[in-house]
Amino acid sequence: MILFCLPYAGGSEAIYYRWKRHLNSSIKLVPIELKGRGKRFGEEFYESLEEAVEDIFENIKDQILQDEYAIYGHSMGSVLAYELYYKIRNEKLNTPKHMFFSGYQAPSIPRTKRQIYTLPDEEFIKEVIKLGGTPQEVAENEELLRLFTPILRSDFKMLEKYIYKEMKEKIKCDISIFNGEKDYITKEEILAWKDHGGKGFKVYNFDGNHFFINDNVESITEIINNTLVKDNFQA
């Protein structure tokens, strides 16, 4: 079983490295590196979320032809995961056994109409921090902020220009929703994910704010282990 993991805005594949120690040995962790960060630092940013999804698809399509797999996305990664599911479905390839959407409202819930990606650096970062859109360790480090500002701006541009389109077909595998109890997302916005699924649906709440995944690694991976190993056994 492969577990593909998609990052939050400004994040790289490194945010998932700690998971390796806790995942069941039957689960192969494959964190996805997006353009413009980490080992792909020199590559140009995406112009749209659709372009990012296309790139992710091209990078994983050979791995999903035979192997069973699941997809996990946090915050921006949840939107990428949602659109990636339908990209795979439209290409008539092997679809995921499970989808994990973390730290984000259902895509059918409109985002605020205000676009902040066009603001000058200082104002932009203030707004990102206010929205809870960047980890505290980055927000408090000027050098890191200078490094991450272009990445964050590109990611927020993707999210703010993203236009949700209602899909005719619901997601055909079980869905798990992970949520931080002190996050800004409402219960209604979380439960709205249920409208996107046609099978099993579970919500898990964790201590913490928008970046609860950084402080709940063992709890999160335990749920993933129980979910995927059980699903794999039943299959």
C-alpha positions, 0 to 999 in steps of 0.5 A: 500500500502506497500513501501519497502525501500532499503538503500545505501552502509553503510546505515541502515533502519534508513535513511528512518525513517524521511519519516514516517511523510510525507507519506500518511496514506494509505502508510505503510513504511517498511525500510529493514534492511540488515545484519551487521548493525542496529538491525542486527549488529551481523549478518555476512555480505553477500558474494554477492549481490545475497545473499543479494537479497535472504535474502531480499526476504525471509524477505518480501515474506509473506507481498507481498502475498496479499498486494499491494506494491512498492519498493524504493532503493537508490544507492546500494539499486537501484541495490538490488531493480532491482534484487529483482524485478526479484527474485519476478517475478521468484518466480511467486509472486505478483509483485510491483505496482511501482519501484523507482530507486534513485541515481544510473545509469541503471544496464546495464551501467558498473561500473568502473572496479577498485575494491576498497574493497580490499584496506587498510582501509585508502585508501579505505575510501579515495576512497569511499569519492572521489566517493561520496559513504558515507555521509559527516557526516560519512566522517568527524567523525573518530569514525563513520568511524571506525564503518562504514568501515567494512559495507562499505567495504562489500557493495562495495564488493557486488557492485564491484563483481556484474555481470549484466545479461540482462533480457528477460522480461522488468519490467512490472510496472511503473518506477520512477527515482530520481537523484541529479543534482550535482551527478556524474551520467550522463544524459545518464546513468539515461535515460538508465533506460528506456530500462529496463521498459515496461510501464510508465517512469519518471525522477525527478531531485533534488537539491544536490549530491549523497545523495540528499535523505537526504535533499529532504525528503518532495519533494521526499515523495510528489512525492511518495504520488502522485504516489502511492495514484494515482496508488492505486486509479486507481487500 
